[in-house]
């Protein structure tokens, strides 16, 4: 058996998730990690290349170069690009495990698996933010190869649980859960921007605390607004996948579609300097900045 630290891992897509998982694995002793991102060749890829060099991964010259001689391929691209990314490496796969960690619908995962007949495809759902746990972030695995790869991933220090033998089972759990998680974030925006403008924030918090005493509402408001401001564009795209999931299940995605738009809006707001400067401060400063930014064109 190949020693665990000698497992050759390749990342297709090297944004926040890829960098976080790669850095955790590298520090845990994995010595052979390569990465490819479609942004690498251009000026906009400089930040990604610097991150890769700092982590100690091999920066590949192409997708084919990245997967060559790898044992495990991790696809960590944007939701919209997941199928295209799989197709870009499909001709170069020769039995590797292909871990699709992208936040897409079960139907998209199943379509991707069909495109990758030469690989051992695994549907992976990342169930929490990748920081601070990085490669130890809880993940669900599904598909016919999930139970085969899980012992290897656990030896690498990853926190995985098998969700089923069918591709799409892990994605279904994450997508349906996101209706609630990201929907609550969107509701937080609407509720507390309105409360701030009405001058009744403290009163609304006090009332909610009586109905939901287990929640720290001040912390919840701050956390939800920060997540949306920092990651709203990506989360909006994920919610479109959630909407597709609901359609696949015969559920009209009224709330999910609205949440997608609210997440995208907050992603735009979060790029404004007056909002970004309050992310660390949080509290009323963050809420006030978000409310003001929404008034000025959003």
Buried (B, 14 or more C-beta within 10 A) or exposed (E): EEEBEEBBBBBBBBBBBBBBBBBBBBEBEBEBBBBBBBBBEEEEBEEBBEBBEEBEBBBBEBBBBBBBEBBBBBBBBBBEBBBEBBEBBBEBBEEBBBBBBBBBBBBBBBBBBEBBEBBBBBBBBBBEEBEEBBBBBEBBBBBBBBEEBBEBBEEBBBBBBBBBEBBBBBBBBBBBEBBEBBBEBBBBBEBBBEBBEEEEBEEBBEEBBEEEEEEEBBEBBBBBBBBBBBBBBBBBBBBBBBBBBBBBBEBEBEBBBBBBEBBBBBBBBBBBEBBBEBBEEBEBBBBBBBBBBBEEEE
